[in-house]
Amino acid sequence: MFTHAGCGEPIDPTARCAAGGVVPQPQDVMAIPLGDPGEGARTDPVATGLREPHRLLDPLPGASAQPGNQLTGS
């Protein structure tokens, strides 16, 4: 589920904050996982990090940046 970090309200299907009607910038959107991933779920750092609430453009908790895994402008 996606929510607006500024107010905590859900983002509707048109990408607008349900409370204010504004389209938040990506850095102002929180990804909130729904439910338990269940047995057999991936256990790599990215999958594990996605199980915690986080802002879209922030690094995932527990997922360290590795050389070659970052996007560059070149």
Predicted model as a PDB file, atoms N, CA, C, CB and O in Angstrom, pLDDT in the B-factor column:
MODEL        1                                                                  
ATOM      1  N   MET A   1       0.853  -1.162   0.000  1.00 89.00           N  
ATOM      2  CA  MET A   1       0.000   0.000   0.000  1.00 89.00           C  
ATOM      3  C   MET A   1       0.906   1.235   0.000  1.00 89.00           C  
ATOM      4  CB  MET A   1      -0.974  -0.008   1.227  1.00 89.00           C  
ATOM      5  O   MET A   1       1.964   1.234   0.630  1.00 89.00           O  
ATOM      6  N   PHE A   2       0.495   2.260  -0.693  1.00 91.00           N  
ATOM      7  CA  PHE A   2       1.247   3.514  -0.730  1.00 91.00           C  
ATOM      8  C   PHE A   2       0.494   4.583   0.046  1.00 91.00           C  
ATOM      9  CB  PHE A   2       1.489   3.973  -2.189  1.00 91.00           C  
ATOM     10  O   PHE A   2      -0.723   4.720  -0.078  1.00 91.00           O  
ATOM     11  N   THR A   3       1.246   5.348   0.861  1.00 93.00           N  
ATOM     12  CA  THR A   3       0.646   6.439   1.625  1.00 93.00           C  
ATOM     13  C   THR A   3       1.464   7.708   1.422  1.00 93.00           C  
ATOM     14  CB  THR A   3       0.558   6.080   3.132  1.00 93.00           C  
ATOM     15  O   THR A   3       2.629   7.660   1.028  1.00 93.00           O  
ATOM     16  N   HIS A   4       0.831   8.839   1.698  1.00 93.00           N  
ATOM     17  CA  HIS A   4       1.498  10.136   1.636  1.00 93.00           C  
ATOM     18  C   HIS A   4       2.247  10.316   2.948  1.00 93.00           C  
ATOM     19  CB  HIS A   4       0.472  11.313   1.387  1.00 93.00           C  
ATOM     20  O   HIS A   4       1.634  10.329   4.016  1.00 93.00           O  
ATOM     21  N   ALA A   5       3.580  10.455   2.877  1.00 91.00           N  
ATOM     22  CA  ALA A   5       4.400  10.566   4.084  1.00 91.00           C  
ATOM     23  C   ALA A   5       4.030  11.788   4.918  1.00 91.00           C  
ATOM     24  CB  ALA A   5       5.873  10.628   3.712  1.00 91.00           C  
ATOM     25  O   ALA A   5       4.170  11.758   6.140  1.00 91.00           O  
ATOM     26  N   GLY A   6       3.566  12.848   4.290  1.00 88.00           N  
ATOM     27  CA  GLY A   6       3.246  14.080   5.011  1.00 88.00           C  
ATOM     28  C   GLY A   6       2.063  13.955   5.943  1.00 88.00           C  
ATOM     29  O   GLY A   6       2.036  14.585   7.000  1.00 88.00           O  
ATOM     30  N   CYS A   7       1.080  13.146   5.564  1.00 92.00           N  
ATOM     31  CA  CYS A   7      -0.120  13.059   6.394  1.00 92.00           C  
ATOM     32  C   CYS A   7      -0.510  11.627   6.764  1.00 92.00           C  
ATOM     33  CB  CYS A   7      -1.264  13.713   5.684  1.00 92.00           C  
ATOM     34  O   CYS A   7      -1.364  11.421   7.627  1.00 92.00           O  
ATOM     35  N   GLY A   8       0.110  10.638   6.115  1.00 90.00           N  
ATOM     36  CA  GLY A   8      -0.193   9.247   6.425  1.00 90.00           C  
ATOM     37  C   GLY A   8      -1.415   8.689   5.721  1.00 90.00           C  
ATOM     38  O   GLY A   8      -1.765   7.525   5.915  1.00 90.00           O  
ATOM     39  N   GLU A   9      -2.073   9.509   4.901  1.00 93.00           N  
ATOM     40  CA  GLU A   9      -3.273   9.046   4.201  1.00 93.00           C  
ATOM     41  C   GLU A   9      -2.888   8.212   2.981  1.00 93.00           C  
ATOM     42  CB  GLU A   9      -4.150  10.245   3.776  1.00 93.00           C  
ATOM     43  O   GLU A   9      -1.807   8.396   2.422  1.00 93.00           O  
ATOM     44  N   PRO A  10      -3.765   7.298   2.566  1.00 94.00           N  
ATOM     45  CA  PRO A  10      -3.464   6.469   1.400  1.00 94.00           C  
ATOM     46  C   PRO A  10      -3.393   7.286   0.103  1.00 94.00           C  
ATOM     47  CB  PRO A  10      -4.514   5.379   1.261  1.00 94.00           C  
ATOM     48  O   PRO A  10      -3.983   8.359  -0.017  1.00 94.00           O  
ATOM     49  N   ILE A  11      -2.655   6.741  -0.850  1.00 93.00           N  
ATOM     50  CA  ILE A  11      -2.604   7.300  -2.202  1.00 93.00           C  
ATOM     51  C   ILE A  11      -3.669   6.558  -3.006  1.00 93.00           C  
ATOM     52  CB  ILE A  11      -1.153   7.155  -2.859  1.00 93.00           C  
ATOM     53  O   ILE A  11      -3.676   5.328  -3.039  1.00 93.00           O  
ATOM     54  N   ASP A  12      -4.557   7.292  -3.647  1.00 92.00           N  
ATOM     55  CA  ASP A  12      -5.647   6.649  -4.381  1.00 92.00           C  
ATOM     56  C   ASP A  12      -5.168   6.144  -5.748  1.00 92.00           C  
ATOM     57  CB  ASP A  12      -6.821   7.628  -4.559  1.00 92.00           C  
ATOM     58  O   ASP A  12      -4.023   6.397  -6.123  1.00 92.00           O  
ATOM     59  N   PRO A  13      -6.018   5.439  -6.495  1.00 90.00           N  
ATOM     60  CA  PRO A  13      -5.611   4.890  -7.791  1.00 90.00           C  
ATOM     61  C   PRO A  13      -5.179   5.939  -8.828  1.00 90.00           C  
ATOM     62  CB  PRO A  13      -6.738   4.091  -8.354  1.00 90.00           C  
ATOM     63  O   PRO A  13      -4.542   5.590  -9.822  1.00 90.00           O  
ATOM     64  N   THR A  14      -5.513   7.203  -8.610  1.00 92.00           N  
ATOM     65  CA  THR A  14      -5.071   8.251  -9.536  1.00 92.00           C  
ATOM     66  C   THR A  14      -3.766   8.893  -9.074  1.00 92.00           C  
ATOM     67  CB  THR A  14      -6.155   9.322  -9.680  1.00 92.00           C  
ATOM     68  O   THR A  14      -3.358   9.921  -9.615  1.00 92.00           O  
ATOM     69  N   ALA A  15      -3.101   8.292  -8.066  1.00 91.00           N  
ATOM     70  CA  ALA A  15      -1.826   8.745  -7.500  1.00 91.00           C  
ATOM     71  C   ALA A  15      -1.964  10.017  -6.678  1.00 91.00           C  
ATOM     72  CB  ALA A  15      -0.825   8.972  -8.605  1.00 91.00           C  
ATOM     73  O   ALA A  15      -0.982  10.729  -6.472  1.00 91.00           O  
ATOM     74  N   ARG A  16      -3.165  10.309  -6.208  1.00 94.00           N  
ATOM     75  CA  ARG A  16      -3.400  11.494  -5.376  1.00 94.00           C  
ATOM     76  C   ARG A  16      -3.581  11.090  -3.920  1.00 94.00           C  
ATOM     77  CB  ARG A  16      -4.637  12.275  -5.872  1.00 94.00           C  
ATOM     78  O   ARG A  16      -4.076  10.006  -3.613  1.00 94.00           O  
ATOM     79  N   CYS A  17      -3.170  11.988  -3.035  1.00 93.00           N  
ATOM     80  CA  CYS A  17      -3.393  11.795  -1.605  1.00 93.00           C  
ATOM     81  C   CYS A  17      -4.908  11.828  -1.363  1.00 93.00           C  
ATOM     82  CB  CYS A  17      -2.647  12.899  -0.749  1.00 93.00           C  
ATOM     83  O   CYS A  17      -5.592  12.752  -1.802  1.00 93.00           O  
ATOM     84  N   ALA A  18      -5.416  10.824  -0.670  1.00 89.00           N  
ATOM     85  CA  ALA A  18      -6.859  10.747  -0.426  1.00 89.00           C  
ATOM     86  C   ALA A  18      -7.358  11.925   0.402  1.00 89.00           C  
ATOM     87  CB  ALA A  18      -7.204   9.440   0.279  1.00 89.00           C  
ATOM     88  O   ALA A  18      -8.522  12.307   0.281  1.00 89.00           O  
ATOM     89  N   ALA A  19      -6.504  12.511   1.241  1.00 91.00           N  
ATOM     90  CA  ALA A  19      -6.935  13.616   2.105  1.00 91.00           C  
ATOM     91  C   ALA A  19      -6.864  14.960   1.397  1.00 91.00           C  
ATOM     92  CB  ALA A  19      -6.087  13.659   3.361  1.00 91.00           C  
ATOM     93  O   ALA A  19      -7.826  15.727   1.430  1.00 91.00           O  
ATOM     94  N   GLY A  20      -5.741  15.255   0.760  1.00 86.00           N  
ATOM     95  CA  GLY A  20      -5.545  16.586   0.189  1.00 86.00           C  
ATOM     96  C   GLY A  20      -5.737  16.683  -1.307  1.00 86.00           C  
ATOM     97  O   GLY A  20      -5.835  17.787  -1.843  1.00 86.00           O  
ATOM     98  N   GLY A  21      -5.793  15.553  -1.999  1.00 91.00           N  
ATOM     99  CA  GLY A  21      -5.999  15.571  -3.440  1.00 91.00           C  
ATOM    100  C   GLY A  21      -4.766  15.930  -4.254  1.00 91.00           C  
ATOM    101  O   GLY A  21      -4.850  16.051  -5.476  1.00 91.00           O  
ATOM    102  N   VAL A  22      -3.611  16.103  -3.593  1.00 91.00           N  
ATOM    103  CA  VAL A  22      -2.387  16.440  -4.322  1.00 91.00           C  
ATOM    104  C   VAL A  22      -1.676  15.163  -4.749  1.00 91.00           C  
ATOM    105  CB  VAL A  22      -1.450  17.320  -3.456  1.00 91.00           C  
ATOM    106  O   VAL A  22      -1.840  14.112  -4.129  1.00 91.00           O  
ATOM    107  N   VAL A  23      -0.885  15.265  -5.814  1.00 94.00           N  
ATOM    108  CA  VAL A  23      -0.039  14.157  -6.244  1.00 94.00           C  
ATOM    109  C   VAL A  23       1.319  14.364  -5.574  1.00 94.00           C  
ATOM    110  CB  VAL A  23       0.087  14.087  -7.830  1.00 94.00           C  
ATOM    111  O   VAL A  23       2.054  15.277  -5.952  1.00 94.00           O  
ATOM    112  N   PRO A  24       1.667  13.530  -4.582  1.00 93.00           N  
ATOM    113  CA  PRO A  24       2.926  13.737  -3.880  1.00 93.00           C  
ATOM    114  C   PRO A  24       4.129  13.387  -4.756  1.00 93.00           C  
ATOM    115  CB  PRO A  24       2.953  12.909  -2.605  1.00 93.00           C  
ATOM    116  O   PRO A  24       4.037  12.550  -5.655  1.00 93.00           O  
ATOM    117  N   GLN A  25       5.249  14.038  -4.478  1.00 92.00           N  
ATOM    118  CA  GLN A  25       6.502  13.707  -5.139  1.00 92.00           C  
ATOM    119  C   GLN A  25       6.926  12.307  -4.684  1.00 92.00           C  
ATOM    120  CB  GLN A  25       7.612  14.771  -4.821  1.00 92.00           C  
ATOM    121  O   GLN A  25       6.558  11.885  -3.587  1.00 92.00           O  
ATOM    122  N   PRO A  26       7.694  11.578  -5.507  1.00 89.00           N  
ATOM    123  CA  PRO A  26       8.090  10.214  -5.119  1.00 89.00           C  
ATOM    124  C   PRO A  26       8.744  10.134  -3.736  1.00 89.00           C  
ATOM    125  CB  PRO A  26       9.043   9.653  -6.146  1.00 89.00           C  
ATOM    126  O   PRO A  26       8.507   9.177  -2.999  1.00 89.00           O  
ATOM    127  N   GLN A  27       9.562  11.128  -3.377  1.00 91.00           N  
ATOM    128  CA  GLN A  27      10.218  11.083  -2.070  1.00 91.00           C  
ATOM    129  C   GLN A  27       9.229  11.280  -0.923  1.00 91.00           C  
ATOM    130  CB  GLN A  27      11.305  12.142  -1.997  1.00 91.00           C  
ATOM    131  O   GLN A  27       9.594  11.077   0.235  1.00 91.00           O  
ATOM    132  N   ASP A  28       7.998  11.668  -1.214  1.00 93.00           N  
ATOM    133  CA  ASP A  28       6.972  11.865  -0.196  1.00 93.00           C  
ATOM    134  C   ASP A  28       5.956  10.723  -0.157  1.00 93.00           C  
ATOM    135  CB  ASP A  28       6.256  13.172  -0.439  1.00 93.00           C  
ATOM    136  O   ASP A  28       4.887  10.855   0.440  1.00 93.00           O  
ATOM    137  N   VAL A  29       6.296   9.604  -0.794  1.00 93.00           N  
ATOM    138  CA  VAL A  29       5.411   8.442  -0.810  1.00 93.00           C  
ATOM    139  C   VAL A  29       6.044   7.328   0.017  1.00 93.00           C  
ATOM    140  CB  VAL A  29       5.136   7.965  -2.270  1.00 93.00           C  
ATOM    141  O   VAL A  29       7.218   6.996  -0.154  1.00 93.00           O  
ATOM    142  N   MET A  30       5.243   6.757   0.915  1.00 91.00           N  
ATOM    143  CA  MET A  30       5.683   5.628   1.734  1.00 91.00           C  
ATOM    144  C   MET A  30       5.106   4.345   1.165  1.00 91.00           C  
ATOM    145  CB  MET A  30       5.257   5.810   3.215  1.00 91.00           C  
ATOM    146  O   MET A  30       3.929   4.286   0.808  1.00 91.00           O  
ATOM    147  N   ALA A  31       5.938   3.319   1.083  1.00 88.00           N  
ATOM    148  CA  ALA A  31       5.481   1.979   0.711  1.00 88.00           C  
ATOM    149  C   ALA A  31       5.287   1.197   2.004  1.00 88.00           C  
ATOM    150  CB  ALA A  31       6.503   1.255  -0.257  1.00 88.00           C  
ATOM    151  O   ALA A  31       6.227   1.018   2.779  1.00 88.00           O  
ATOM    152  N   ILE A  32       4.063   0.734   2.227  1.00 87.00           N  
ATOM    153  CA  ILE A  32       3.725   0.003   3.445  1.00 87.00           C  
ATOM    154  C   ILE A  32       3.381  -1.432   3.039  1.00 87.00           C  
ATOM    155  CB  ILE A  32       2.527   0.688   4.220  1.00 87.00           C  
ATOM    156  O   ILE A  32       2.413  -1.650   2.312  1.00 87.00           O  
ATOM    157  N   PRO A  33       4.172  -2.422   3.505  1.00 86.00           N  
ATOM    158  CA  PRO A  33       3.870  -3.811   3.143  1.00 86.00           C  
ATOM    159  C   PRO A  33       2.554  -4.275   3.768  1.00 86.00           C  
ATOM    160  CB  PRO A  33       5.014  -4.737   3.583  1.00 86.00           C  
ATOM    161  O   PRO A  33       2.182  -3.843   4.859  1.00 86.00           O  
ATOM    162  N   LEU A  34       1.870  -5.148   3.067  1.00 80.00           N  
ATOM    163  CA  LEU A  34       0.605  -5.688   3.562  1.00 80.00           C  
ATOM    164  C   LEU A  34       0.792  -7.156   3.916  1.00 80.00           C  
ATOM    165  CB  LEU A  34      -0.527  -5.517   2.510  1.00 80.00           C  
ATOM    166  O   LEU A  34       1.075  -7.975   3.041  1.00 80.00           O  
ATOM    167  N   GLY A  35       0.641  -7.485   5.160  1.00 79.00           N  
ATOM    168  CA  GLY A  35       0.659  -8.872   5.593  1.00 79.00           C  
ATOM    169  C   GLY A  35       2.030  -9.527   5.615  1.00 79.00           C  
ATOM    170  O   GLY A  35       3.039  -8.925   5.246  1.00 79.00           O  
ATOM    171  N   ASP A  36       2.036 -10.775   6.058  1.00 80.00           N  
ATOM    172  CA  ASP A  36       3.234 -11.592   6.173  1.00 80.00           C  
ATOM    173  C   ASP A  36       3.563 -12.188   4.807  1.00 80.00           C  
ATOM    174  CB  ASP A  36       3.046 -12.710   7.237  1.00 80.00           C  
ATOM    175  O   ASP A  36       2.663 -12.668   4.117  1.00 80.00           O  
ATOM    176  N   PRO A  37       4.844 -12.167   4.398  1.00 78.00           N  
ATOM    177  CA  PRO A  37       5.182 -12.720   3.093  1.00 78.00           C  
ATOM    178  C   PRO A  37       4.991 -14.230   3.012  1.00 78.00           C  
ATOM    179  CB  PRO A  37       6.599 -12.380   2.753  1.00 78.00           C  
ATOM    180  O   PRO A  37       4.900 -14.769   1.909  1.00 78.00           O  
ATOM    181  N   GLY A  38       4.929 -14.917   4.124  1.00 81.00           N  
ATOM    182  CA  GLY A  38       4.646 -16.346   4.137  1.00 81.00           C  
ATOM    183  C   GLY A  38       5.868 -17.217   3.940  1.00 81.00           C  
ATOM    184  O   GLY A  38       6.973 -16.733   3.697  1.00 81.00           O  
ATOM    185  N   GLU A  39       5.641 -18.501   4.051  1.00 82.00           N  
ATOM    186  CA  GLU A  39       6.714 -19.479   3.915  1.00 82.00           C  
ATOM    187  C   GLU A  39       7.248 -19.495   2.490  1.00 82.00           C  
ATOM    188  CB  GLU A  39       6.223 -20.874   4.314  1.00 82.00           C  
ATOM    189  O   GLU A  39       6.487 -19.367   1.531  1.00 82.00           O  
ATOM    190  N   GLY A  40       8.543 -19.652   2.359  1.00 83.00           N  
ATOM    191  CA  GLY A  40       9.158 -19.692   1.042  1.00 83.00           C  
ATOM    192  C   GLY A  40       9.462 -18.324   0.466  1.00 83.00           C  
ATOM    193  O   GLY A  40       9.898 -18.217  -0.680  1.00 83.00           O  
ATOM    194  N   ALA A  41       9.234 -17.268   1.252  1.00 84.00           N  
ATOM    195  CA  ALA A  41       9.502 -15.905   0.777  1.00 84.00           C  
ATOM    196  C   ALA A  41      11.010 -15.723   0.606  1.00 84.00           C  
ATOM    197  CB  ALA A  41       8.923 -14.838   1.770  1.00 84.00           C  
ATOM    198  O   ALA A  41      11.814 -16.359   1.289  1.00 84.00           O  
ATOM    199  N   ARG A  42      11.367 -14.845  -0.317  1.00 84.00           N  
ATOM    200  CA  ARG A  42      12.784 -14.548  -0.531  1.00 84.00           C  
ATOM    201  C   ARG A  42      13.385 -13.958   0.740  1.00 84.00           C  
ATOM    202  CB  ARG A  42      12.970 -13.573  -1.723  1.00 84.00           C  
ATOM    203  O   ARG A  42      12.698 -13.290   1.513  1.00 84.00           O  
ATOM    204  N   THR A  43      14.676 -14.213   0.944  1.00 85.00           N  
ATOM    205  CA  THR A  43      15.355 -13.725   2.137  1.00 85.00           C  
ATOM    206  C   THR A  43      16.558 -12.836   1.809  1.00 85.00           C  
ATOM    207  CB  THR A  43      15.801 -14.894   2.983  1.00 85.00           C  
ATOM    208  O   THR A  43      17.347 -12.517   2.698  1.00 85.00           O  
ATOM    209  N   ASP A  44      16.706 -12.435   0.548  1.00 83.00           N  
ATOM    210  CA  ASP A  44      17.813 -11.553   0.189  1.00 83.00           C  
ATOM    211  C   ASP A  44      17.586 -10.175   0.808  1.00 83.00           C  
ATOM    212  CB  ASP A  44      17.959 -11.445  -1.356  1.00 83.00           C  
ATOM    213  O   ASP A  44      16.467  -9.861   1.213  1.00 83.00           O  
ATOM    214  N   PRO A  45      18.648  -9.335   0.890  1.00 83.00           N  
ATOM    215  CA  PRO A  45      18.513  -8.036   1.573  1.00 83.00           C  
ATOM    216  C   PRO A  45      17.425  -7.130   1.009  1.00 83.00           C  
ATOM    217  CB  PRO A  45      19.814  -7.311   1.514  1.00 83.00           C  
ATOM    218  O   PRO A  45      16.767  -6.424   1.772  1.00 83.00           O  
ATOM    219  N   VAL A  46      17.218  -7.130  -0.299  1.00 79.00           N  
ATOM    220  CA  VAL A  46      16.192  -6.262  -0.876  1.00 79.00           C  
ATOM    221  C   VAL A  46      14.801  -6.745  -0.478  1.00 79.00           C  
ATOM    222  CB  VAL A  46      16.322  -6.214  -2.412  1.00 79.00           C  
ATOM    223  O   VAL A  46      13.970  -5.947  -0.045  1.00 79.00           O  
ATOM    224  N   ALA A  47      14.540  -8.043  -0.619  1.00 81.00           N  
ATOM    225  CA  ALA A  47      13.225  -8.580  -0.245  1.00 81.00           C  
ATOM    226  C   ALA A  47      12.955  -8.356   1.234  1.00 81.00           C  
ATOM    227  CB  ALA A  47      13.136 -10.080  -0.575  1.00 81.00           C  
ATOM    228  O   ALA A  47      11.836  -8.016   1.618  1.00 81.00           O  
ATOM    229  N   THR A  48      13.975  -8.546   2.065  1.00 81.00           N  
ATOM    230  CA  THR A  48      13.822  -8.320   3.502  1.00 81.00           C  
ATOM    231  C   THR A  48      13.543  -6.844   3.785  1.00 81.00           C  
ATOM    232  CB  THR A  48      15.085  -8.782   4.261  1.00 81.00           C  
ATOM    233  O   THR A  48      12.681  -6.525   4.604  1.00 81.00           O  
ATOM    234  N   GLY A  49      14.264  -5.942   3.116  1.00 79.00           N  
ATOM    235  CA  GLY A  49      14.049  -4.508   3.297  1.00 79.00           C  
ATOM    236  C   GLY A  49      12.669  -4.055   2.878  1.00 79.00           C  
ATOM    237  O   GLY A  49      12.120  -3.124   3.468  1.00 79.00           O  
ATOM    238  N   LEU A  50      12.096  -4.690   1.871  1.00 81.00           N  
ATOM    239  CA  LEU A  50      10.759  -4.313   1.398  1.00 81.00           C  
ATOM    240  C   LEU A  50       9.654  -4.709   2.368  1.00 81.00           C  
ATOM    241  CB  LEU A  50      10.493  -4.946   0.053  1.00 81.00           C  
ATOM    242  O   LEU A  50       8.507  -4.295   2.201  1.00 81.00           O  
ATOM    243  N   ARG A  51       9.982  -5.493   3.364  1.00 82.00           N  
ATOM    244  CA  ARG A  51       8.982  -5.896   4.356  1.00 82.00           C  
ATOM    245  C   ARG A  51       8.743  -4.827   5.404  1.00 82.00           C  
ATOM    246  CB  ARG A  51       9.407  -7.174   5.031  1.00 82.00           C  
ATOM    247  O   ARG A  51       7.815  -4.945   6.205  1.00 82.00           O  
ATOM    248  N   GLU A  52       9.567  -3.780   5.413  1.00 82.00           N  
ATOM    249  CA  GLU A  52       9.431  -2.680   6.369  1.00 82.00           C  
ATOM    250  C   GLU A  52       8.921  -1.439   5.646  1.00 82.00           C  
ATOM    251  CB  GLU A  52      10.784  -2.385   7.075  1.00 82.00           C  
ATOM    252  O   GLU A  52       9.262  -1.236   4.481  1.00 82.00           O  
ATOM    253  N   PRO A  53       8.115  -0.600   6.301  1.00 84.00           N  
ATOM    254  CA  PRO A  53       7.705   0.658   5.664  1.00 84.00           C  
ATOM    255  C   PRO A  53       8.929   1.498   5.311  1.00 84.00           C  
ATOM    256  CB  PRO A  53       6.758   1.456   6.592  1.00 84.00           C  
ATOM    257  O   PRO A  53       9.890   1.567   6.077  1.00 84.00           O  
ATOM    258  N   HIS A  54       8.883   2.130   4.151  1.00 80.00           N  
ATOM    259  CA  HIS A  54      10.004   2.975   3.719  1.00 80.00           C  
ATOM    260  C   HIS A  54       9.525   3.974   2.675  1.00 80.00           C  
ATOM    261  CB  HIS A  54      11.161   2.113   3.150  1.00 80.00           C  
ATOM    262  O   HIS A  54       8.528   3.744   1.990  1.00 80.00           O  
ATOM    263  N   ARG A  55      10.249   5.089   2.559  1.00 85.00           N  
ATOM    264  CA  ARG A  55       9.967   6.061   1.505  1.00 85.00           C  
ATOM    265  C   ARG A  55      10.501   5.507   0.198  1.00 85.00           C  
ATOM    266  CB  ARG A  55      10.600   7.455   1.823  1.00 85.00           C  
ATOM    267  O   ARG A  55      11.510   4.802   0.194  1.00 85.00           O  
ATOM    268  N   LEU A  56       9.846   5.809  -0.903  1.00 81.00           N  
ATOM    269  CA  LEU A  56      10.204   5.226  -2.188  1.00 81.00           C  
ATOM    270  C   LEU A  56      11.656   5.472  -2.594  1.00 81.00           C  
ATOM    271  CB  LEU A  56       9.302   5.764  -3.243  1.00 81.00           C  
ATOM    272  O   LEU A  56      12.294   4.563  -3.124  1.00 81.00           O  
ATOM    273  N   LEU A  57      12.190   6.651  -2.366  1.00 79.00           N  
ATOM    274  CA  LEU A  57      13.530   6.955  -2.854  1.00 79.00           C  
ATOM    275  C   LEU A  57      14.621   6.758  -1.807  1.00 79.00           C  
ATOM    276  CB  LEU A  57      13.571   8.361  -3.351  1.00 79.00           C  
ATOM    277  O   LEU A  57      15.787   7.031  -2.092  1.00 79.00           O  
ATOM    278  N   ASP A  58      14.285   6.299  -0.616  1.00 79.00           N  
ATOM    279  CA  ASP A  58      15.291   6.038   0.409  1.00 79.00           C  
ATOM    280  C   ASP A  58      15.877   4.646   0.229  1.00 79.00           C  
ATOM    281  CB  ASP A  58      14.687   6.187   1.815  1.00 79.00           C  
ATOM    282  O   ASP A  58      15.190   3.747  -0.256  1.00 79.00           O  
ATOM    283  N   PRO A  59      17.134   4.453   0.611  1.00 76.00           N  
ATOM    284  CA  PRO A  59      17.704   3.100   0.586  1.00 76.00           C  
ATOM    285  C   PRO A  59      16.899   2.188   1.503  1.00 76.00           C  
ATOM    286  CB  PRO A  59      19.200   3.118   1.013  1.00 76.00           C  
ATOM    287  O   PRO A  59      16.391   2.630   2.534  1.00 76.00           O  
ATOM    288  N   LEU A  60      16.784   0.930   1.135  1.00 69.00           N  
ATOM    289  CA  LEU A  60      16.040  -0.024   1.946  1.00 69.00           C  
ATOM    290  C   LEU A  60      16.812  -0.352   3.215  1.00 69.00           C  
ATOM    291  CB  LEU A  60      15.750  -1.304   1.149  1.00 69.00           C  
ATOM    292  O   LEU A  60      18.040  -0.431   3.189  1.00 69.00           O  
ATOM    293  N   PRO A  61      16.102  -0.544   4.331  1.00 65.00           N  
ATOM    294  CA  PRO A  61      16.788  -0.932   5.561  1.00 65.00           C  
ATOM    295  C   PRO A  61      17.505  -2.265   5.366  1.00 65.00           C  
ATOM    296  CB  PRO A  61      15.789  -1.024   6.736  1.00 65.00           C  
ATOM    297  O   PRO A  61      16.916  -3.219   4.857  1.00 65.00           O  
ATOM    298  N   GLY A  62      18.759  -2.334   5.764  1.00 62.00           N  
ATOM    299  CA  GLY A  62      19.512  -3.579   5.680  1.00 62.00           C  
ATOM    300  C   GLY A  62      20.092  -3.897   4.326  1.00 62.00           C  
ATOM    301  O   GLY A  62      20.865  -4.847   4.208  1.00 62.00           O  
ATOM    302  N   ALA A  63      19.754  -3.144   3.297  1.00 58.00           N  
ATOM    303  CA  ALA A  63      20.301  -3.397   1.957  1.00 58.00           C  
ATOM    304  C   ALA A  63      21.409  -2.392   1.707  1.00 58.00           C  
ATOM    305  CB  ALA A  63      19.189  -3.298   0.846  1.00 58.00           C  
ATOM    306  O   ALA A  63      21.147  -1.223   1.422  1.00 58.00           O  
ATOM    307  N   SER A  64      22.631  -2.843   1.814  1.00 59.00           N  
ATOM    308  CA  SER A  64      23.758  -1.925   1.619  1.00 59.00           C  
ATOM    309  C   SER A  64      24.034  -1.763   0.136  1.00 59.00           C  
ATOM    310  CB  SER A  64      25.023  -2.434   2.352  1.00 59.00           C  
ATOM    311  O   SER A  64      23.805  -2.677  -0.657  1.00 59.00           O  
ATOM    312  N   ALA A  65      24.527  -0.597  -0.225  1.00 54.00           N  
ATOM    313  CA  ALA A  65      24.878  -0.320  -1.617  1.00 54.00           C  
ATOM    314  C   ALA A  65      26.151  -1.082  -1.955  1.00 54.00           C  
ATOM    315  CB  ALA A  65      25.063   1.212  -1.863  1.00 54.00           C  
ATOM    316  O   ALA A  65      27.141  -1.004  -1.228  1.00 54.00           O  
ATOM    317  N   GLN A  66      26.123  -1.799  -3.035  1.00 53.00           N  
ATOM    318  CA  GLN A  66      27.273  -2.550  -3.503  1.00 53.00           C  
ATOM    319  C   GLN A  66      27.814  -1.879  -4.760  1.00 53.00           C  
ATOM    320  CB  GLN A  66      26.902  -4.034  -3.777  1.00 53.00           C  
ATOM    321  O   GLN A  66      27.033  -1.353  -5.553  1.00 53.00           O  
ATOM    322  N   PRO A  67      29.142  -1.883  -4.961  1.00 49.00           N  
ATOM    323  CA  PRO A  67      29.681  -1.318  -6.205  1.00 49.00           C  
ATOM    324  C   PRO A  67      29.030  -2.003  -7.407  1.00 49.00           C  
ATOM    325  CB  PRO A  67      31.232  -1.477  -6.260  1.00 49.00           C  
ATOM    326  O   PRO A  67      28.890  -3.226  -7.448  1.00 49.00           O  
ATOM    327  N   GLY A  68      28.641  -1.194  -8.368  1.00 49.00           N  
ATOM    328  CA  GLY A  68      27.994  -1.718  -9.572  1.00 49.00           C  
ATOM    329  C   GLY A  68      26.500  -1.832  -9.465  1.00 49.00           C  
ATOM    330  O   GLY A  68      25.845  -2.119 -10.467  1.00 49.00           O  
ATOM    331  N   ASN A  69      25.914  -1.617  -8.275  1.00 50.00           N  
ATOM    332  CA  ASN A  69      24.478  -1.709  -8.094  1.00 50.00           C  
ATOM    333  C   ASN A  69      23.803  -0.362  -8.052  1.00 50.00           C  
ATOM    334  CB  ASN A  69      24.171  -2.453  -6.850  1.00 50.00           C  
ATOM    335  O   ASN A  69      22.592  -0.282  -7.845  1.00 50.00           O  
ATOM    336  N   GLN A  70      24.571   0.711  -8.248  1.00 49.00           N  
ATOM    337  CA  GLN A  70      24.003   2.047  -8.195  1.00 49.00           C  
ATOM    338  C   GLN A  70      23.834   2.600  -9.600  1.00 49.00           C  
ATOM    339  CB  GLN A  70      24.882   2.977  -7.354  1.00 49.00           C  
ATOM    340  O   GLN A  70      24.649   2.350 -10.488  1.00 49.00           O  
ATOM    341  N   LEU A  71      22.763   3.351  -9.779  1.00 47.00           N  
ATOM    342  CA  LEU A  71      22.558   4.032 -11.056  1.00 47.00           C  
ATOM    343  C   LEU A  71      23.469   5.236 -11.138  1.00 47.00           C  
ATOM    344  CB  LEU A  71      21.087   4.454 -11.232  1.00 47.00           C  
ATOM    345  O   LEU A  71      23.662   5.940 -10.147  1.00 47.00           O  
ATOM    346  N   THR A  72      24.015   5.471 -12.281  1.00 45.00           N  
ATOM    347  CA  THR A  72      24.872   6.639 -12.470  1.00 45.00           C  
ATOM    348  C   THR A  72      24.361   7.469 -13.622  1.00 45.00           C  
ATOM    349  CB  THR A  72      26.327   6.222 -12.716  1.00 45.00           C  
ATOM    350  O   THR A  72      23.546   7.007 -14.421  1.00 45.00           O  
ATOM    351  N   GLY A  73      24.830   8.669 -13.706  1.00 45.00           N  
ATOM    352  CA  GLY A  73      24.411   9.566 -14.778  1.00 45.00           C  
ATOM    353  C   GLY A  73      25.144   9.321 -16.077  1.00 45.00           C  
ATOM    354  O   GLY A  73      24.861   9.987 -17.073  1.00 45.00           O  
ATOM    355  N   SER A  74      26.079   8.386 -16.099  1.00 42.00           N  
ATOM    356  CA  SER A  74      26.833   8.136 -17.331  1.00 42.00           C  
ATOM    357  C   SER A  74      26.337   6.946 -18.086  1.00 42.00           C  
ATOM    358  CB  SER A  74      28.276   7.949 -17.028  1.00 42.00           C  
ATOM    359  O   SER A  74      26.876   6.615 -19.143  1.00 42.00           O  
TER     360      SER A  74                                                      
ENDMDL                                                                          
END                                                                             
